[in-house]
Amino acid sequence: MTELTSIVGRVREIARTVLARDAAAVDEQARWPEAGLRALQSGGLGGLVVPARSGGLGLGLLALGQVCEALGRECASTGISFGMHCVASAVIAAKATPHQRGRYLEAISAGRHFTTLALSEPGSGAHFYYPETRLVAESPTSYRVSGKKVFVTNGGHADSYVVSTVASEPDAPPGHFSCVLVAADAVGLSWGPPWDGMGMRGNSSRALELRDVPVPRQDLLGEEGDQIWYVFEVVAPYFLMAMAGTYLGVAASALDEATAHMGKRTYGHSGGRLGHVPVLQHRLGELWADVQRTRRLVYWAASEADEHGPEALAALCSAKAEVAGCVVRVVNDVMTLCGGSAYRDGSRLERLLRDGRAAHVMAPTTDILRTWAGRAVLGLPLLGD
Ligand SMILES: Cc1cc2nc3c(=O)[nH]c(=O)nc-3n(C[C@H](O)[C@H](O)[C@H](O)COP(=O)(O)OP(=O)(O)OC[C@H]3O[C@@H](n4cnc5c(N)ncnc54)[C@H](O)[C@@H]3O)c2cc1C
């Protein structure tokens, strides 16, 4: 058994026990899925993508996708919450200083520190790579950060936030920005109301205002102004794979629901079973193929990116866009296959439908990804004319 197979097996066990037990309540109560996330941390998975030299498991995009699929099958909120922790861990690790390795990465690997991303803003929306949050150099050892963030997954629960800001030089061009790590207990953070989404109700994606928040210079990630490198080399690949895996898990879960329902639904008037109706068998076959071909693309894209292959960029963009289409199609069609019992309020499929619908709107969004994939194929830079 490979190390990855064994790790995914451990995640499936946590998903089958803790997540399966809590998922409905997490959704109903819009409750952050703490038990599942802590189980992942205490199971040694907090440092999934943290390099081994900092105590982590040192795994990459393929592992992240498979772990998020296993989580998303039971609870999409847990999949995205854990996924965002992993994306932020990868951002911290990409150019970590000895201080950041000792203070953050080792704690993440030991399951003692949970981190997340605060990139999106009300002004730039889906174009999260154009922040307006200001970074002002206050002294040789500190900055002040001011601005507004929205949709901060794990908001109010994480120990630290990877916050994107414009570069501190006043004339820096758009896209020339910096990321800093802001501690949860920093002075000047104020959280918006609790998250009350249509779906993904446990992921606590909240608004955050930062008012003159003091940040030590040693918590600057990389160099000032080199964030476009982070966005395309680290944030986008890990972000895309966390989302692709999670929503693939939602699609796979819906397929399981259809298979189980068609296997057991029997008519009183004829004794016939739903699963014996040829047109429905045909439809189930199409859905199975949709999930399988999307899964193959997702994991090939992850491997291509892990190995720095030439088609990695187009593949990653397309993988998340394809998953978004797949999950919406599959859950919607499974609702039809499962009939009125699925349409009733509070069915598992109802939750999957609401959760899956977020896949298209979480940035990078589907239309933007299709354009990026085309530009990557043409050999053009992703941003620009
Ligand atoms: C459940 C959930 C979790 C999230 N978690 C995080 C997180 O952890 N961290 C974080 O930083 N953000 C997060 N986000 C924010 C997310 O990534 C997007 O930034 C946000 O959903 C954009 O919303 P908006 O209304 O501002 O979109 P808008 O920017 O107003 O866009 C509306 C639509 O227009 C499309 N559009 C806009 N411009 C173009 C264009 N040039 N070409 C083609 N189409 C275009 C968009 O694709 C979108 O479909 C999360 C969002 C959700 C829903």
The ligand as a MOL file (V3000), in Angstrom:
LIG
                    3D

  0  0  0     0  0            999 V3000
M  V30 BEGIN CTAB
M  V30 COUNTS 53 58 0 0 0
M  V30 BEGIN ATOM
M  V30 1 C -18.8930 28.9890 -0.0790 0
M  V30 2 C -17.8450 29.9820 -0.4690 0
M  V30 3 C -16.5770 29.9070 0.1070 0
M  V30 4 C -15.5880 30.8370 -0.2150 0
M  V30 5 N -14.3620 30.7600 0.3930 0
M  V30 6 C -13.4210 31.6950 0.1520 0
M  V30 7 C -12.1680 31.6970 0.8730 0
M  V30 8 O -11.8940 30.8260 1.6920 0
M  V30 9 N -11.2800 32.6940 0.6570 0
M  V30 10 C -11.5390 33.6730 -0.2430 0
M  V30 11 O -10.6780 34.5430 -0.4090 0
M  V30 12 N -12.7050 33.7100 -0.9670 0
M  V30 13 C -13.6460 32.7410 -0.7870 0
M  V30 14 N -14.8610 32.7730 -1.4570 0
M  V30 15 C -15.1320 33.8780 -2.4060 0
M  V30 16 C -15.1690 33.4030 -3.8500 0
M  V30 17 O -13.9450 32.8000 -4.1810 0
M  V30 18 C -15.4830 34.5450 -4.8270 0
M  V30 19 O -14.5440 35.5560 -4.6870 0
M  V30 20 C -16.8250 35.1320 -4.5880 0
M  V30 21 O -17.7820 34.1040 -4.5880 0
M  V30 22 C -17.1270 36.1250 -5.7110 0
M  V30 23 O -18.4390 36.6410 -5.4960 0
M  V30 24 P -18.9130 38.0320 -6.1790 0
M  V30 25 O -20.3590 38.1130 -5.9240 0
M  V30 26 O -18.0590 39.1430 -5.7370 0
M  V30 27 O -18.6510 37.7320 -7.7270 0
M  V30 28 P -18.4920 38.7710 -8.9100 0
M  V30 29 O -17.0700 39.1930 -9.0480 0
M  V30 30 O -19.5130 39.8580 -8.7700 0
M  V30 31 O -18.8440 37.8660 -10.1780 0
M  V30 32 C -20.1830 37.4530 -10.5210 0
M  V30 33 C -20.1080 36.4700 -11.6820 0
M  V30 34 O -19.5770 37.1370 -12.8400 0
M  V30 35 C -18.5000 36.3880 -13.3600 0
M  V30 36 N -17.4580 37.2750 -13.8860 0
M  V30 37 C -16.9620 38.3980 -13.3140 0
M  V30 38 N -15.9900 38.9270 -14.1070 0
M  V30 39 C -15.8740 38.1020 -15.1650 0
M  V30 40 C -15.0330 38.0900 -16.3100 0
M  V30 41 N -14.1180 39.0470 -16.5410 0
M  V30 42 N -15.1670 37.0800 -17.1940 0
M  V30 43 C -16.1010 36.1210 -17.0050 0
M  V30 44 N -16.9290 36.0760 -15.9410 0
M  V30 45 C -16.8050 37.0470 -15.0330 0
M  V30 46 C -17.9430 35.6140 -12.1760 0
M  V30 47 O -17.2730 34.4550 -12.6580 0
M  V30 48 C -19.2100 35.2720 -11.3960 0
M  V30 49 O -19.7840 34.0940 -11.9030 0
M  V30 50 C -15.8590 31.8460 -1.1610 0
M  V30 51 C -17.1450 31.9220 -1.7650 0
M  V30 52 C -18.1230 31.0090 -1.4070 0
M  V30 53 C -19.4890 31.1170 -2.0630 0
M  V30 END ATOM
M  V30 BEGIN BOND
M  V30 1 1 1 2
M  V30 2 1 2 3
M  V30 3 2 2 52
M  V30 4 2 3 4
M  V30 5 1 4 5
M  V30 6 1 4 50
M  V30 7 2 5 6
M  V30 8 1 6 7
M  V30 9 1 6 13
M  V30 10 2 7 8
M  V30 11 1 7 9
M  V30 12 1 9 10
M  V30 13 2 10 11
M  V30 14 1 10 12
M  V30 15 2 12 13
M  V30 16 1 13 14
M  V30 17 1 14 15
M  V30 18 1 14 50
M  V30 19 1 15 16
M  V30 20 1 16 17
M  V30 21 1 16 18
M  V30 22 1 18 19
M  V30 23 1 18 20
M  V30 24 1 20 21
M  V30 25 1 20 22
M  V30 26 1 22 23
M  V30 27 1 23 24
M  V30 28 2 24 25
M  V30 29 1 24 26
M  V30 30 1 24 27
M  V30 31 1 27 28
M  V30 32 2 28 29
M  V30 33 1 28 30
M  V30 34 1 28 31
M  V30 35 1 31 32
M  V30 36 1 32 33
M  V30 37 1 33 34
M  V30 38 1 33 48
M  V30 39 1 34 35
M  V30 40 1 35 36
M  V30 41 1 35 46
M  V30 42 1 36 37
M  V30 43 1 36 45
M  V30 44 2 37 38
M  V30 45 1 38 39
M  V30 46 1 39 40
M  V30 47 2 39 45
M  V30 48 1 40 41
M  V30 49 2 40 42
M  V30 50 1 42 43
M  V30 51 2 43 44
M  V30 52 1 44 45
M  V30 53 1 46 47
M  V30 54 1 46 48
M  V30 55 1 48 49
M  V30 56 2 50 51
M  V30 57 1 51 52
M  V30 58 1 52 53
M  V30 END BOND
M  V30 END CTAB
M  END
